[in-house]
Amino acid sequence: MGASANSDNDLIEGLIGPAGGRIDKALAEASGLSRERIKALMGEGRVSLAGKPVLQASLKVAEGTAFAISVPAVAPAEAVAQDIPLHVVFEDEYLIVVDKPAGLVVHPAAGNPDGTLVNALLHHCRGQLSGIGGVARPGIVHRIDKDTSGLLVVAKTDRAHEGLAAQFADHSIERAYMAVVGGYPVPASGTVTGAIARSNTNRKKMAIVEDGRGKHAVTHYRTIERLTGASLVECRLETGRTHQVRVHMSSIGHALLGDPVYGRTPSALRPILQRHQFCRQALHAAELGFVHPVMEKKVHFVSAIPADMTGLIDDLRH
């Protein structure tokens, strides 16, 4: 069985899966943490089996044994300004809209202490970003995945941050993504509805859940073009949940090409991705519209599909 996380005290609890075996391996599979991380937490006395602390990684454990792992919260580091190129689509004294390239992390976190969009923004904006996000992610109102490209709005003042956050909360933000998915969705256009929460079986993944834990999520998709064994699809978000497009399209049997988490690329298409060295989910945040939180006028921005995706699409046309 999987693990559940308690966000108040960073406690991961669950039952050992059917494989059993070495405790470090079994806990890694059940919790989503690495074996090295498990060993380190054991050394700190943060791992217990059936209510008793365990320190020996090679200990054998049986299926169904209850475990608990206390993971200490990571203290956010002060982000530093770094001269990283930015593609600025729009900027005024209140906010900035950027076109993020694939591969760029939005804000510093464990494993990515710098080299992020926040570091670039601190340099570009001379530190003038909203403080609501805290020292690790100033100005960040929403984010897109590291390996997703496209449009992102960032607040430069607290007033702008609050106004944008309110629009994200009431789902009035207009967002459209372009995605290349495996196969041909039937019907060609439709709506996917399903509450999304962290997966019970893999904490690194999100999933559609029916146990009341998830957040309501709605994605409207439309097939733009049929390709060779794949489709170019536009996804308009009625809500904005973590990995929403990736989870919803995978749930109807049409995972994004190149997505390493939510679906395997069809074997017939893998040589094409390899030829293009395409190593990310084929997803681009192409449209972003909202009411300017200070000027109170509607603004709308469009980003063209980047070269790596257009090269892939062109190849799939033939």
C-alpha positions as CSV (number, residue, x, y, z in Angstrom):
1,M,0.0,0.0,0.0
2,G,1.1,3.6,-0.5
3,A,2.0,6.4,1.8
4,S,0.2,9.6,2.9
5,A,1.8,12.9,3.8
6,N,0.8,15.2,6.6
7,S,1.7,18.7,5.4
8,D,1.5,20.1,9.0
9,N,4.5,18.1,10.4
10,D,6.0,16.6,7.2
11,L,5.1,13.1,8.4
12,I,4.9,10.3,5.8
13,E,2.9,7.3,7.0
14,G,1.8,4.0,5.3
15,L,2.1,0.3,5.0
16,I,5.0,-1.7,3.5
17,G,4.1,-3.0,0.0
18,P,3.8,-6.7,-1.0
19,A,7.4,-7.0,-2.0
20,G,8.7,-6.5,1.6
21,G,12.5,-7.1,1.8
22,R,15.2,-4.6,2.9
23,I,13.7,-1.8,4.8
24,D,15.5,1.0,2.9
25,K,14.3,-0.3,-0.5
26,A,10.8,-1.1,0.8
27,L,10.4,2.4,2.3
28,A,11.8,4.1,-0.8
29,E,9.2,2.3,-3.0
30,A,6.4,3.1,-0.5
31,S,7.3,6.8,0.2
32,G,8.8,8.1,-3.0
33,L,12.0,9.1,-1.2
34,S,15.4,7.9,-2.4
35,R,17.1,5.0,-0.5
36,E,20.0,7.4,0.4
37,R,17.5,9.9,1.8
38,I,15.8,7.0,3.8
39,K,19.2,6.0,5.3
40,A,20.0,9.6,6.3
41,L,16.6,10.0,8.0
42,M,17.2,6.7,9.8
43,G,20.5,8.0,11.1
44,E,18.6,11.0,12.5
45,G,16.1,8.7,14.2
46,R,13.2,9.8,12.0
47,V,12.1,6.4,10.8
48,S,9.9,4.0,12.7
49,L,8.3,0.6,12.1
50,A,5.2,-0.3,14.0
51,G,5.9,2.6,16.3
52,K,9.5,1.7,17.1
53,P,12.6,3.6,15.7
54,V,14.7,1.7,13.2
55,L,18.3,2.4,12.4
56,Q,19.4,-0.5,10.3
57,A,18.9,-0.1,6.5
58,S,19.4,-3.8,5.8
59,L,16.7,-4.9,8.2
60,K,14.1,-7.2,6.6
61,V,10.5,-6.1,6.8
62,A,7.2,-7.9,6.1
63,E,4.3,-6.8,3.9
64,G,1.8,-4.7,5.7
65,T,4.1,-3.4,8.4
66,A,3.1,0.2,9.4
67,F,5.8,2.8,9.0
68,A,6.3,6.5,9.7
69,I,8.9,8.9,8.4
70,S,9.3,12.3,9.8
71,V,10.8,14.6,7.1
72,P,12.2,17.9,8.4
73,A,11.0,21.0,6.6
74,V,13.6,22.6,4.3
75,A,14.4,26.2,5.3
76,P,14.0,28.4,2.3
77,A,17.2,30.1,1.2
78,E,17.5,33.7,0.3
79,A,17.4,33.8,-3.5
80,V,20.2,35.7,-5.2
81,A,20.1,37.7,-8.4
82,Q,21.7,36.1,-11.4
83,D,22.2,37.4,-14.9
84,I,20.1,34.7,-16.8
85,P,18.6,35.7,-20.1
86,L,14.8,36.3,-20.0
87,H,12.3,36.5,-22.8
88,V,10.0,39.4,-21.6
89,V,6.7,39.6,-23.3
90,F,5.3,42.4,-21.3
91,E,6.4,44.6,-18.4
92,D,5.2,47.6,-16.4
93,E,5.8,48.8,-12.9
94,Y,3.3,46.3,-11.5
95,L,3.9,43.0,-13.2
96,I,6.0,41.2,-15.8
97,V,5.0,38.4,-18.3
98,V,7.8,36.1,-19.4
99,D,8.0,33.3,-22.0
100,K,9.8,30.6,-20.0
101,P,12.0,28.1,-21.9
102,A,11.7,24.4,-21.2
103,G,14.4,23.3,-18.7
104,L,14.2,26.4,-16.5
105,V,12.9,25.8,-12.9
106,V,10.5,28.6,-11.7
107,H,11.8,29.0,-8.1
108,P,14.6,27.7,-5.9
109,A,13.9,24.5,-4.0
110,A,15.8,21.4,-2.9
111,G,18.0,20.3,-5.7
112,N,17.7,23.6,-7.5
113,P,19.1,26.3,-5.2
114,D,19.8,28.7,-8.0
115,G,19.7,29.1,-11.8
116,T,15.9,29.5,-11.6
117,L,13.4,32.0,-13.1
118,V,13.3,33.8,-9.7
119,N,17.1,34.3,-9.8
120,A,16.8,35.8,-13.3
121,L,13.9,38.0,-12.3
122,L,15.7,39.4,-9.2
123,H,18.5,40.5,-11.6
124,H,16.2,41.8,-14.2
125,C,13.8,43.6,-11.8
126,R,16.6,44.8,-9.5
127,G,14.9,43.0,-6.6
128,Q,11.6,44.7,-7.1
129,L,9.2,41.8,-6.8
130,S,6.3,41.1,-4.5
131,G,7.3,39.8,-1.1
132,I,4.1,37.7,-0.6
133,G,5.8,34.6,-2.0
134,G,8.6,34.7,0.6
135,V,12.4,34.8,0.2
136,A,12.5,31.7,-1.9
137,R,9.9,32.7,-4.5
138,P,9.3,36.4,-4.5
139,G,6.6,37.5,-7.0
140,I,5.6,34.0,-8.0
141,V,1.8,33.8,-8.3
142,H,1.7,30.6,-10.3
143,R,4.2,28.3,-11.9
144,I,4.6,25.8,-14.8
145,D,6.7,22.7,-14.7
146,K,10.5,22.8,-15.4
147,D,10.1,21.0,-18.7
148,T,7.0,22.9,-19.8
149,S,7.6,26.0,-21.9
150,G,5.5,29.1,-22.2
151,L,3.9,32.1,-20.5
152,L,4.0,33.0,-16.9
153,V,3.0,36.2,-15.1
154,V,5.0,37.5,-12.1
155,A,3.9,40.2,-9.6
156,K,6.3,43.1,-8.9
157,T,4.1,44.6,-6.2
158,D,2.0,43.2,-3.4
159,R,-1.1,44.8,-4.8
160,A,-0.6,43.1,-8.1
161,H,0.2,39.8,-6.4
162,E,-3.0,39.9,-4.4
163,G,-5.1,40.9,-7.5
164,L,-3.6,38.1,-9.7
165,A,-3.9,35.5,-6.9
166,A,-7.6,36.4,-6.5
167,Q,-8.2,35.7,-10.3
168,F,-6.3,32.4,-10.1
169,A,-8.4,31.5,-7.1
170,D,-11.7,32.2,-8.8
171,H,-10.5,30.5,-12.1
172,S,-11.0,33.6,-14.2
173,I,-7.5,33.5,-15.7
174,E,-7.5,32.4,-19.3
175,R,-4.9,29.7,-20.0
176,A,-4.4,27.5,-23.1
177,Y,-1.7,24.9,-23.6
178,M,-0.6,23.2,-26.8
179,A,0.3,19.6,-26.4
180,V,1.3,16.7,-28.6
181,V,-0.3,13.5,-27.4
182,G,-0.1,9.9,-28.4
183,G,-3.0,8.6,-30.6
184,Y,-6.2,10.3,-31.6
185,P,-8.6,11.4,-28.9
186,V,-12.2,10.2,-29.4
187,P,-14.2,12.4,-29.4
188,A,-11.8,14.8,-31.1
189,S,-12.9,17.6,-28.7
190,G,-14.2,17.2,-25.1
191,T,-13.9,17.9,-21.5
192,V,-12.1,16.0,-18.8
193,T,-13.3,16.4,-15.2
194,G,-11.5,14.7,-12.3
195,A,-10.3,15.8,-8.9
196,I,-6.5,15.8,-8.7
197,A,-4.3,15.0,-5.6
198,R,-1.0,13.4,-4.9
199,S,-1.0,9.8,-5.8
200,N,-1.3,7.2,-3.0
201,T,1.2,4.9,-4.7
202,N,3.8,7.4,-5.9
203,R,4.3,10.7,-4.1
204,K,6.1,12.2,-7.1
205,K,3.0,11.9,-9.2
206,M,-0.4,13.5,-9.2
207,A,-3.5,11.4,-9.9
208,I,-7.3,11.6,-10.4
209,V,-8.8,10.6,-7.0
210,E,-12.3,9.9,-5.8
211,D,-11.8,9.8,-2.1
212,G,-12.5,13.4,-1.4
213,R,-8.8,14.5,-1.1
214,G,-8.5,16.0,-4.5
215,K,-9.1,19.5,-5.9
216,H,-11.7,19.9,-8.5
217,A,-10.1,20.1,-12.0
218,V,-11.6,20.7,-15.5
219,T,-9.7,20.6,-18.8
220,H,-11.3,21.4,-22.2
221,Y,-9.4,19.8,-25.1
222,R,-9.7,20.2,-28.8
223,T,-7.8,18.3,-31.5
224,I,-6.0,20.8,-33.8
225,E,-4.3,18.4,-36.1
226,R,-3.9,14.6,-36.6
227,L,-0.3,13.6,-37.0
228,T,1.4,10.3,-37.5
229,G,0.3,8.2,-34.5
230,A,-0.2,11.4,-32.5
231,S,-2.3,14.6,-32.3
232,L,-1.7,18.2,-31.7
233,V,-4.2,19.2,-29.1
234,E,-5.2,22.5,-27.5
235,C,-6.1,22.3,-23.8
236,R,-7.9,25.1,-22.1
237,L,-7.9,25.1,-18.3
238,E,-11.0,25.9,-16.4
239,T,-8.9,25.3,-13.2
240,G,-5.2,25.2,-12.6
241,R,-3.9,22.2,-10.7
242,T,-0.5,20.7,-10.5
243,H,0.3,18.6,-13.7
244,Q,-3.4,19.1,-14.7
245,V,-3.0,18.7,-18.5
246,R,-0.6,15.8,-18.1
247,V,-2.8,13.9,-15.6
248,H,-6.1,14.6,-17.5
249,M,-4.8,13.7,-21.0
250,S,-3.1,10.5,-19.6
251,S,-6.4,9.6,-17.9
252,I,-8.2,9.3,-21.2
253,G,-5.4,7.3,-22.8
254,H,-3.6,10.0,-24.6
255,A,-0.5,10.9,-22.6
256,L,1.8,13.7,-23.8
257,L,4.7,12.5,-25.9
258,G,8.0,12.6,-24.0
259,D,6.3,12.7,-20.6
260,P,8.5,10.5,-18.3
261,V,6.0,10.4,-15.5
262,Y,2.4,10.0,-16.9
263,G,2.8,7.8,-19.9
264,R,5.1,6.0,-22.3
265,T,5.7,7.3,-25.8
266,P,4.4,4.7,-28.3
267,S,7.3,2.5,-29.5
268,A,6.8,3.5,-33.1
269,L,7.3,7.1,-32.2
270,R,10.4,6.8,-30.0
271,P,12.9,6.9,-32.9
272,I,11.4,10.3,-33.9
273,L,11.8,11.7,-30.4
274,Q,15.3,10.3,-30.3
275,R,16.2,11.9,-33.6
276,H,15.1,15.3,-32.3
277,Q,16.7,14.6,-28.9
278,F,13.3,15.6,-27.5
279,C,13.5,14.8,-23.8
280,R,10.5,16.6,-22.2
281,Q,6.8,16.5,-22.1
282,A,5.5,18.1,-25.3
283,L,3.6,20.9,-23.6
284,H,3.6,24.6,-24.1
285,A,1.7,27.4,-22.3
286,A,0.6,29.3,-25.4
287,E,-2.0,31.7,-24.1
288,L,-2.5,33.8,-20.9
289,G,-5.2,36.3,-20.3
290,F,-6.3,38.2,-17.2
291,V,-7.5,41.5,-15.9
292,H,-4.6,43.8,-15.1
293,P,-4.9,43.9,-11.2
294,V,-4.0,47.7,-11.1
295,M,-5.0,49.1,-14.5
296,E,-8.2,47.0,-14.4
297,K,-8.2,46.3,-18.1
298,K,-8.1,42.9,-19.9
299,V,-4.8,41.8,-21.3
300,H,-4.0,38.8,-23.4
301,F,-0.7,37.3,-24.5
302,V,0.2,34.6,-27.0
303,S,3.4,32.6,-27.3
304,A,4.3,30.6,-30.4
305,I,5.2,26.9,-30.1
306,P,9.0,26.7,-29.5
307,A,11.4,25.3,-32.1
308,D,11.9,21.9,-30.3
309,M,8.2,21.2,-30.4
310,T,7.6,22.5,-34.0
311,G,10.5,20.3,-35.2
312,L,8.8,17.3,-33.6
313,I,5.4,18.2,-35.0
314,D,6.8,18.8,-38.5
315,D,8.4,15.3,-38.5
316,L,5.2,13.7,-37.2
317,R,3.3,15.3,-40.2
318,H,5.3,13.0,-42.5
